[in-house]
C-alpha cells in the first residue's frame, strides 16, 4: 500500500510541478522585460531556495515542540489556505499583463 501511495504522489506531484513551472515561466517572460529576465529568474530562484531552507528549519523546530502529527495538520491547513488565496488571485487575473515593445 505504501508503494501505491508513493507512486500516486510521484505522478500527481510531478505533473503539478510541470504544470506550475510552464505557466510560471510563461507569465514571467510575458511580464518582465527581456533585459531584466535573468535577474528576475535568479531572484525568484533564490527566494524559493531560501523559503525551502526556512520551512525545513521551522518544520523541525515545530515538530520537536508540538509533535509530527500536529505539525502535519498545520501544514495541511496552511496549504489549503494558500490554495484558496491563489485561486482567488487567479480569478482576478483575466489576461497576462501587457508589456510594450520598448520595455522588452
C-alpha positions in Angstrom: 0.0 0.0 0.0 2.9 2.4 0.8 4.3 1.9 -2.7 0.9 2.7 -4.2 0.7 6.0 -2.3 4.3 6.8 -3.2 3.6 6.2 -6.9 0.4 8.2 -6.8 2.2 11.1 -5.1 5.0 11.0 -7.6 2.6 11.1 -10.6 0.4 13.9 -9.2 3.4 15.9 -7.7 5.5 15.7 -10.9 2.5 16.6 -13.1 1.6 19.5 -10.8 5.2 20.8 -10.7 5.5 20.7 -14.5 2.2 22.5 -14.9 3.2 25.2 -12.5 6.6 25.6 -14.0 5.4 26.1 -17.5 2.8 28.7 -16.5 5.1 30.4 -14.1 7.9 30.9 -16.7 5.4 31.9 -19.4 3.8 34.6 -17.3 7.3 35.8 -16.1 8.6 36.0 -19.7 5.5 37.9 -20.7 5.5 40.4 -17.8 9.2 41.0 -17.3 11.3 43.0 -19.8 13.9 40.9 -21.6 16.8 42.9 -20.1 15.7 42.0 -16.6 14.5 38.5 -17.2 17.7 36.8 -15.9 17.7 38.9 -12.7 14.1 38.1 -12.1 14.7 34.4 -12.6 17.7 34.5 -10.2 15.7 36.4 -7.6 12.8 34.1 -7.7 15.0 31.0 -7.6 16.9 32.4 -4.6 13.7 33.3 -2.8 12.4 29.8 -3.4 15.5 28.1 -2.1 15.5 30.4 1.0 11.9 29.6 1.7 12.7 25.9 1.4 15.5 26.3 4.0 13.3 28.3 6.3 10.5 25.8 6.0 12.8 22.9 6.8 14.2 24.7 9.9 10.7 25.8 11.1 9.2 22.3 10.5 12.0 20.7 12.5 11.6 23.2 15.4 7.8 22.9 15.3 7.9 19.1 15.1 10.2 19.0 18.1 8.0 21.3 20.1 4.5 20.1 19.2 5.0 16.6 17.6 4.8 15.4 14.0 1.1 14.9 13.8 0.2 18.4 15.0 2.7 19.9 12.6 1.3 17.9 9.7 -2.2 19.2 10.3 -0.8 22.7 10.5 0.8 22.1 7.1 -2.5 20.8 5.6 -4.3 23.9 6.9 -1.6 26.2 5.6 -1.6 24.6 2.1 -5.4 24.8 1.9 -5.3 28.5 2.8 -2.6 29.1 0.2 -4.6 27.2 -2.4 -7.7 29.4 -1.7 -5.6 32.6 -1.8 -4.0 31.6 -5.1 -7.4 30.6 -6.6 -8.9 33.9 -5.5 -6.0 35.9 -7.0 -6.1 34.0 -10.3 -9.8 34.6 -10.6 -9.0 38.3 -10.7 -6.3 37.9 -13.4 -8.2 37.9 -16.7 -5.3 38.4 -19.0 -1.5 38.5 -18.9 -0.1 41.9 -18.2 0.7 44.0 -21.3 4.3 44.8 -22.0 5.2 47.3 -24.7 7.9 46.7 -27.3 10.1 49.4 -25.7 10.0 47.5 -22.3 11.2 44.3 -23.9 
